[in-house]
Amino acid sequence: MSREEATQINDGETPVETPEQPEADAAPSLTAELEKQLEVALQQAKVNFEGLQRERADFSNYKKRVEREMKEIQQNAISSTLMALLPVLDDFERAMSNLPEDLKGQPWLEGVSAIQRKFQKTLDDYGIVIIDPVGEVFDPSRHEALGTDASTDVESGHVTVTLQKGYASGDRVLRPALVRVAS
């Protein structure tokens, strides 16, 4: 259609401009622009996804660390409480080992003995083990030497007598055993 024909169709008011480029040329530039926008959006999605994965991994590591710390705090609280009660167990053992003969067989004494066994069972339930190293090689990380003995029965550097039992929870020593060592 020519410019004159377009003007006549428009009833002569204002001339109608026809586009200079055909519609076929506009489609490739629009497609290229959309492809460019799609590429930018895909790159941004990739960046966002990688960030999300990092945050998930960080959160998972944080969660594991907090759980580990909480378990450690709980173990420390249990150990501290049991360590505070160890002197009571020592007193029970000393009392029971120095019991006069005339008191043996008394019913109340059987009750006290049952309390001592119950206390020892509680320690066993929490994995607390006794360190009684008589005859073992002296280990300064588990034993505390209070003196030496000149002994021919025990090799030098070995524990001769345990003066006070020690206690451990796994590899952790709650209280070292007080010992005498052969010289």
Secondary structure, DSSP 4 states (H G I P E B T S, - for coil): --HHHHHHHTTTSSPPPPPSS-HHHHHHHHHHHHHHHHHHHHHHHHHHHHHHHHHHHHHHHHHHHHHHHHHHHHHHHHHHHHHHHHHHHHHHHHHHHT--GGGTT-HHHHHHHHHHHHHHHHHHHTTEEEE--TTSBP-TTTEEEEEEE--SSS-TTBEEEEEE-EEEETTEEEEPEEEEEE-
